[in-house]
Every structure is written in C-alpha cells, then in structure tokens.
Amino acid sequence: IEVADALEIPKLRIFSELKSVGSAAGDFAANQLLEYALTEAAKRNIDLLIENEPVCRIHTKATLVGFLDKNQSPNLKLWLDIANLLEIGETIDENFLASVGLRTGYIHVKNYVIKDGTRQYVPAGNGEIDYDSILPLVLSHCPQDVIVSVETHAPREEKIAASRSSLVYLSELLNKYQKGEHHA
C-alpha cells in the first residue's frame, strides 16, 4: 500500500486465502490483516479489489456477494474475472450483478475454448464466452469509471499477437457499447 501510494497507484488487486486453508482461517471478510490493509488503504485513498480466483476461498458468486455484504468498506471493491466464474459453472445474471455491480472496480476479459477436454486460452473474441452479450450486461450495473482490460493467457511467442487481437476486439466492443449499439 505504501509503494502504491508512492507510485500514485489508486487500485490494488488482492486475493483471499487459498481454498486449501479451509474454514480454519475464519471469516475472510473480518480478517485482521484485511481490516488493517483497508485502514491503510483508506488513509491513502486506495481501493483494494478482490479477484474471484478459483483457487481462492472467495471465488463463487455466493462467496463474492457474502464477502462484499459483510465488509462494507468503501475502499473494498471487486475485480471481476468473468471467465473465472464461467469456468467453474457459474452464470452472469441480473441478481448477481445487482448485488456486486456498484462495487465492481475492474473487469478482466479473457476467453477460452475446450479442445480435447482441455481448456485452451484464445484471444478474447475467439472463444466460447459471448462477451458481446455478457459485457454490456455487466457494464450496465457498474460505475462509469470501472476499468475493463484484457488478461492474456498465451504462450510467450504468441502473447503479443493474442494481446493485440484481444485489445482490438475489446476496444470495438466497448465503442459499440458506448454508442448504444449494444443493449443489456
């Protein structure tokens, strides 16, 4: 938090404990280290954004909603990874978005295909996730200043081309959304 403050970085991504920690870790929403971090972040006007990473305790729609309901700190927001939710069999729906939308500060866009029973990441516009429908729905529930970015999972030699393709797709999709061509 001190380094973020020195570098004038207003948002930090955080994760909950690993699922393997189990219930012995207690309630993450009331974790003393999280409370301390939020106090320090508030002093510096920095938001802590929790990502729904599948290997972590806070990763399903229910755990995200419960976590944000229990900890109402204005400096605690959601770093929503849409693909992470879809990968674990969740759906993106109005009820969920109504619960978390206003506390969403950052959205990851990435995509994949299932090939031979294995998930393979592809550029954002080339996969199974229908961002043309999902992203406008998500954005319709989020604050105007939400950040949307691509997350590229590609082999090193393909990373630049995959990132470029994803960024072009995302830029075109966001432009359509802003012009009102997409409706949630």
C-alpha positions as CSV (number, residue, x, y, z in Angstrom):
1,I,0.0,0.0,0.0
2,E,2.9,2.4,0.8
3,V,4.5,1.6,-2.6
4,A,1.2,2.0,-4.4
5,D,0.8,5.4,-2.7
6,A,4.3,6.5,-3.6
7,L,3.7,5.5,-7.2
8,E,0.2,7.1,-7.1
9,I,-1.5,3.8,-8.0
10,P,-5.2,4.0,-6.9
11,K,-6.1,0.3,-7.1
12,L,-4.5,-2.9,-5.8
13,R,-5.7,-6.4,-6.7
14,I,-5.9,-8.7,-3.7
15,F,-6.9,-12.4,-3.3
16,S,-8.5,-14.3,-0.4
17,E,-6.7,-17.2,1.2
18,L,-6.3,-20.4,-0.8
19,K,-9.2,-22.8,-0.6
20,S,-6.9,-25.4,0.9
21,V,-6.7,-23.2,4.1
22,G,-10.4,-24.2,4.7
23,S,-12.7,-23.0,7.4
24,A,-9.8,-22.9,10.0
25,A,-8.9,-19.5,8.6
26,G,-12.2,-18.0,9.8
27,D,-14.2,-15.3,8.0
28,F,-12.0,-13.5,5.5
29,A,-14.3,-10.5,5.4
30,A,-13.4,-9.9,9.0
31,N,-9.7,-10.9,8.7
32,Q,-7.5,-8.7,10.9
33,L,-4.9,-8.3,8.1
34,L,-7.6,-7.3,5.6
35,E,-9.0,-4.8,8.1
36,Y,-5.5,-3.3,8.7
37,A,-4.9,-3.2,4.9
38,L,-8.3,-1.4,4.4
39,T,-7.5,1.1,7.1
40,E,-4.1,1.9,5.5
41,A,-5.7,2.0,2.0
42,A,-8.4,4.4,3.2
43,K,-5.7,6.8,4.6
44,R,-4.2,6.9,1.1
45,N,-7.4,6.8,-1.0
46,I,-6.5,3.5,-2.5
47,D,-9.1,0.8,-3.3
48,L,-8.4,-2.9,-2.7
49,L,-10.0,-5.0,-5.3
50,I,-10.6,-8.7,-4.6
51,E,-10.4,-11.0,-7.6
52,N,-12.6,-14.1,-7.9
53,E,-9.7,-16.6,-8.5
54,P,-10.9,-20.2,-8.5
55,V,-8.0,-21.5,-6.2
56,C,-9.0,-18.9,-3.6
57,R,-11.8,-19.1,-0.9
58,I,-13.7,-16.1,-2.4
59,H,-14.4,-17.2,-5.9
60,T,-18.1,-18.1,-6.4
61,K,-21.0,-15.7,-6.9
62,A,-22.3,-16.6,-3.4
63,T,-18.9,-16.1,-1.7
64,L,-18.3,-12.8,-3.5
65,V,-21.8,-11.4,-2.6
66,G,-21.4,-12.6,1.0
67,F,-17.9,-11.2,1.3
68,L,-18.9,-7.8,0.0
69,D,-22.1,-7.7,2.1
70,K,-20.1,-8.5,5.3
71,N,-17.3,-5.9,4.6
72,Q,-18.8,-2.6,3.6
73,S,-15.6,-0.7,3.5
74,P,-15.8,1.9,0.7
75,N,-12.2,1.0,-0.2
76,L,-13.1,-2.7,-0.9
77,K,-14.2,-3.4,-4.4
78,L,-14.5,-6.4,-6.8
79,W,-12.0,-7.3,-9.5
80,L,-14.4,-9.3,-11.6
81,D,-12.9,-12.0,-13.8
82,I,-15.9,-13.1,-15.9
83,A,-14.1,-16.2,-17.3
84,N,-13.2,-17.4,-13.9
85,L,-16.9,-17.5,-12.9
86,L,-17.9,-19.2,-16.1
87,E,-15.1,-21.7,-15.9
88,I,-16.5,-23.0,-12.6
89,G,-20.0,-23.3,-13.9
90,E,-21.5,-20.0,-12.7
91,T,-23.6,-17.7,-14.8
92,I,-23.6,-14.0,-15.1
93,D,-27.1,-12.9,-14.2
94,E,-29.1,-9.8,-13.2
95,N,-29.4,-10.8,-9.5
96,F,-25.6,-11.3,-9.1
97,L,-24.8,-8.1,-10.9
98,A,-27.4,-6.1,-8.9
99,S,-25.5,-7.3,-5.8
100,V,-22.0,-6.6,-6.9
101,G,-22.2,-4.2,-9.8
102,L,-21.8,-0.9,-7.9
103,R,-18.8,-2.3,-6.0
104,T,-17.0,-3.5,-9.2
105,G,-13.9,-1.5,-9.9
106,Y,-12.2,-3.7,-12.5
107,I,-13.2,-6.3,-15.1
108,H,-10.9,-8.9,-16.7
109,V,-11.8,-10.1,-20.2
110,K,-10.2,-13.3,-21.4
111,N,-11.5,-16.3,-23.4
112,Y,-11.0,-20.0,-24.0
113,V,-12.2,-23.0,-26.0
114,I,-12.4,-26.5,-24.8
115,K,-10.4,-28.7,-27.1
116,D,-10.0,-32.4,-26.5
117,G,-11.4,-31.9,-23.0
118,T,-8.8,-29.3,-22.1
119,R,-9.3,-25.5,-21.7
120,Q,-7.1,-23.6,-24.1
121,Y,-7.0,-19.8,-23.9
122,V,-7.5,-17.8,-27.1
123,P,-7.9,-14.1,-27.9
124,A,-11.0,-12.5,-26.3
125,G,-13.1,-12.5,-29.4
126,N,-12.3,-16.1,-30.5
127,G,-13.6,-18.2,-27.7
128,E,-16.7,-19.7,-26.1
129,I,-17.5,-16.7,-23.9
130,D,-20.1,-14.4,-25.5
131,Y,-18.7,-11.1,-24.4
132,D,-20.9,-9.3,-27.0
133,S,-23.9,-10.2,-24.7
134,I,-22.2,-10.5,-21.3
135,L,-20.0,-7.4,-21.2
136,P,-22.8,-4.9,-21.9
137,L,-24.9,-6.6,-19.2
138,V,-22.1,-6.4,-16.7
139,L,-21.3,-2.7,-17.6
140,S,-25.0,-1.7,-17.2
141,H,-24.6,-2.5,-13.5
142,C,-21.2,-1.0,-12.9
143,P,-20.0,2.5,-12.1
144,Q,-18.9,4.7,-15.1
145,D,-15.3,4.6,-14.0
146,V,-14.9,0.8,-14.0
147,I,-11.7,-0.4,-15.7
148,V,-12.0,-3.1,-18.4
149,S,-8.9,-4.8,-19.5
150,V,-7.7,-8.0,-21.2
151,E,-5.9,-10.8,-19.5
152,T,-3.8,-12.7,-21.9
153,H,-3.1,-16.4,-21.2
154,A,-0.9,-17.4,-24.2
155,P,2.5,-19.0,-24.8
156,R,5.3,-16.4,-24.7
157,E,5.7,-16.5,-28.5
158,E,2.0,-15.8,-29.1
159,K,1.4,-13.3,-26.2
160,I,1.9,-10.1,-28.2
161,A,-0.4,-11.2,-31.1
162,A,-3.0,-12.6,-28.7
163,S,-3.0,-9.4,-26.6
164,R,-3.3,-7.2,-29.7
165,S,-6.2,-9.3,-31.0
166,S,-7.9,-9.2,-27.7
167,L,-7.4,-5.4,-27.3
168,V,-8.8,-4.7,-30.7
169,Y,-11.9,-6.9,-30.0
170,L,-12.4,-5.2,-26.6
171,S,-12.0,-1.7,-28.0
172,E,-14.5,-2.4,-30.7
173,L,-17.0,-3.9,-28.3
174,L,-16.6,-1.0,-25.8
175,N,-17.1,1.5,-28.6
176,K,-20.3,-0.2,-29.7
177,Y,-21.5,-0.2,-26.1
178,Q,-20.8,3.5,-25.6
179,K,-22.6,4.3,-28.9
180,G,-25.6,2.4,-27.6
181,E,-25.4,-0.3,-30.3
182,H,-25.4,-3.0,-27.5
183,H,-28.2,-3.1,-25.0
184,A,-28.1,-5.1,-21.8
